[in-house]
Amino acid sequence: MTGSTGGTADVRALMIDSVARRTGADPAEVDPRVPFLSLGLSSRDAVSLCGELESRLGRPVPALLPWRYPTIDSLAAHLGDSSDPTPSAPSGTPVEHHTPTETPANTPPRNGAP
């Protein structure tokens, strides 16, 4: 699959094999609906998985994706259906915008106090 975009089923199969190798499980025992952490992957394993996917798919796979899409099924669906693996807010989901506010560290002294 190197250099190909891969469909959802291809990406899912690749991820199941990769998770099985990393955890020592039989691929048939890897439930793609279970979160990566529950499957026994550490955060380091998840980053490594992204690197492997990037090499195999021939396109960027940001290391934050396993946290945005925490199961094999959800990540495979995203990568298999998307030419841009950068996460975006699902439609209808409000995007939070934060504006700087005064905090004790940057609040000016009041009443002449230091």
Buried (B, 14 or more C-beta within 10 A) or exposed (E): BEEEBBBBEBBBBBBBEBBBEBBEBEEEEBBBEBEBBEBBBEEEBBBBBBEBBBEBBEBEBEBEBBEBBBBBBBBBBBBBEBEEBEBEEEEEEEEEEEEEEEEEEEEEEEEEEE
